[in-house]
Amino acid sequence: MNHDAYPDNYIRSILNDVKSIAMVGASPANVRPSYFAFKYLAQRGYDMIPVNPGHLGKELLGKPFVASLLEIGRPIDMVDIFRNSSHIMPAVEEALKLSPLPKVIWMQLGARDDAAAAKAEAAGIKVVMNRCPKIEYGRLSSEISWMGVNSRTLSSKRAPIPTQGMRLSLNRTSLSGGATAASDRAAKDKSEPS
């Protein structure tokens, strides 16, 4: 796998296939990037598990923190490592002790360890490095377009405003769509005859 450029189909298949995600380095502080990513993915229907020994006894969005991957006690599909590169190899080595093995090891933006990736891939685990599943989900589901983020794709066609139950391109159902007063007015205006 070329870890400098991932095909969209590779990322899309991962995001469609995984159901449970253990986030190593999750934080309960609502100003931390890991909090936003955890919340976003949980709202998209993923079974999120916060892993951080510094926050035992606390919860993140109703999910109790565990100290390590080995303490989860059930199969997990993906390990999302929200730590810097120097902490990746220990997290991957711990993931390789799980039974069954996770399907995916995902390293967040700025995190890359080619030796750890090679070790995981040798065990049959898919690897993504230096990417954020929250951003990739938003990009591939078209949510990023209606959130006002410049995706660097020029088009005169406006993305549809998501509505409750709308099928997104990641083959998942929208939970609440663009639930803001402005988007509700826009959707109402669009559905009413002029």
Residue pairs with C-beta under 8 A, 6 or more apart in sequence:
1 10
1 121
1 126
1 127
3 112
3 114
3 117
3 127
3 128
3 129
3 130
6 128
6 131
8 140
10 126
11 128
11 131
11 136
11 140
12 140
12 169
12 170
14 78
14 103
14 104
14 106
14 126
14 128
15 133
15 136
15 137
15 140
15 170
16 170
16 171
16 172
17 77
17 103
18 46
18 77
18 78
18 103
18 104
19 46
19 47
19 77
20 46
20 47
20 48
20 49
20 74
20 75
20 76
20 77
20 78
21 41
21 46
21 47
21 48
21 49
21 76
21 77
21 78
21 79
21 80
21 133
22 49
22 51
22 69
22 72
22 76
22 78
22 79
22 80
22 102
23 34
23 37
23 38
23 48
23 49
23 50
23 51
23 80
23 82
24 51
24 52
24 69
24 79
24 80
24 81
24 82
24 83
24 91
25 34
25 51
25 52
25 81
25 82
25 83
25 87
26 34
26 35
26 38
26 50
26 51
26 52
26 55
26 60
26 65
26 82
27 34
27 35
27 52
27 55
27 60
27 82
28 35
28 50
28 55
28 58
28 59
28 60
28 65
29 35
33 82
33 108
34 82
34 108
35 60
36 134
37 80
37 82
37 108
37 132
37 133
37 134
38 48
38 50
38 60
38 61
39 61
40 134
40 137
40 138
41 48
41 133
41 134
41 137
42 48
42 61
42 63
43 175
43 176
44 137
44 172
44 175
45 172
45 173
45 175
48 60
48 61
48 63
49 63
49 66
49 72
49 76
50 59
50 60
50 63
50 64
50 65
50 66
51 65
51 66
51 67
51 68
51 69
51 72
52 65
52 67
53 67
53 68
55 65
56 65
56 66
56 67
57 65
58 64
58 65
59 65
66 72
68 94
69 76
69 79
69 91
69 94
69 95
69 97
69 98
70 94
70 97
70 98
72 98
75 98
75 100
76 98
76 102
77 102
77 103
77 104
78 102
78 103
78 104
78 105
78 106
78 133
79 91
79 92
79 95
79 102
79 104
79 105
79 106
80 106
80 108
80 133
81 87
81 88
81 91
81 92
81 105
81 106
81 107
81 108
81 111
82 108
82 111
83 91
83 108
83 111
84 110
84 111
85 107
85 110
85 111
85 112
85 113
88 107
88 111
88 112
88 113
88 116
89 113
89 115
89 116
89 119
91 116
92 105
92 113
92 116
92 117
92 119
92 120
93 116
93 119
95 101
95 102
95 105
95 120
95 125
96 119
96 120
96 123
96 125
101 123
101 124
101 125
102 125
103 125
103 126
104 125
104 126
104 127
104 128
105 116
105 117
105 120
105 125
105 126
105 127
105 128
106 127
106 128
106 131
106 133
107 113
107 117
107 127
107 128
107 129
107 130
107 131
108 130
108 131
108 132
109 130
109 131
109 132
109 135
110 130
111 129
111 130
112 129
112 130
113 129
114 129
117 127
117 129
120 127
121 127
135 144
137 143
137 170
138 144
138 147
138 149
139 151
140 169
140 170
141 168
141 169
141 170
141 172
142 159
142 160
142 168
142 169
143 162
143 168
144 151
145 151
145 158
145 159
146 159
146 160
146 161
146 162
146 178
146 183
147 178
160 166
161 177
161 178
161 183
161 186
161 187
161 190
162 168
162 174
162 177
162 178
163 174
163 177
163 187
164 174
164 175
164 176
164 177
165 173
165 174
166 173
166 174
166 177
167 173
167 174
168 174
177 183
178 187
